[in-house]
Amino acid sequence: MGRILLARHGNTFGPGDTPVWVGAKEDLPLVESGEAQARALGEALQAAGVTPARLICGPLKRTRRAAEIVAGLTGFAGQTEIDPRLTEIDYGSWGGKSNDEIVAEFGQEALDCWDKRHTRPDGVDWSPSDAELKANALAAMADAASSRGLALVITSNGILRYMHAALSGDDGNAKVKTGHLCAAELGGTTGSRLFWNEKPDADLIARHFS
């Protein structure tokens, strides 16, 4: 069994901005508070005495920048790996819209389906398919868990929900806040959650990875 850390990138909206759905086609950078969240993750790892053996992220600006900041703070000396399987979902016609706009166009039930029940609403033009997203999530985690030493995977909210679905455990809430951290243990193609959606904390990391 191998253990991995999973992190969501930090904020892409600042004070006064209206948050919108940000998918594969909305390649936004981290804002100032998002960079601070990445620093908090790196500092928690540093304080726990943990340096990743592998640092893996998706190809979008927000995940690549978070990985760059963490690498600098932890003394990671390797090459950050860009894994296309970690690319955020393409939310199609939902991309770039606020929740209010989505409710107006697609209905409250469609929003609640994803936001509260963590399942894809019927009839949406998202891609890839559910099956491909779940397979990619599991394969990316299994690859990371096969590492010698700790692998840190930085990705996005939608992908983390599919990772959550691919793992067993008691936590029924798949949401991960920006800048928050999860951990999993995998062997082959099966795995379980160690913790989910936690603020980066040196003691928590040390308990599971030191």
Secondary structure as GFF3:
##gff-version 3
##sequence-region A 1 210
A	DSSP	beta_strand	2	8	.	.	.	ID=ss1
A	DSSP	alpha_helix	32	47	.	.	.	ID=ss2
A	DSSP	beta_strand	54	57	.	.	.	ID=ss3
A	DSSP	alpha_helix	61	74	.	.	.	ID=ss4
A	DSSP	beta_strand	81	82	.	.	.	ID=ss5
A	DSSP	three_ten_helix	84	86	.	.	.	ID=ss6
A	DSSP	three_ten_helix	92	94	.	.	.	ID=ss7
A	DSSP	alpha_helix	99	106	.	.	.	ID=ss8
A	DSSP	alpha_helix	108	115	.	.	.	ID=ss9
A	DSSP	alpha_helix	130	145	.	.	.	ID=ss10
A	DSSP	beta_strand	151	155	.	.	.	ID=ss11
A	DSSP	alpha_helix	157	166	.	.	.	ID=ss12
A	DSSP	beta_strand	181	187	.	.	.	ID=ss13
A	DSSP	beta_strand	190	198	.	.	.	ID=ss14
A	DSSP	alpha_helix	202	209	.	.	.	ID=ss15
###
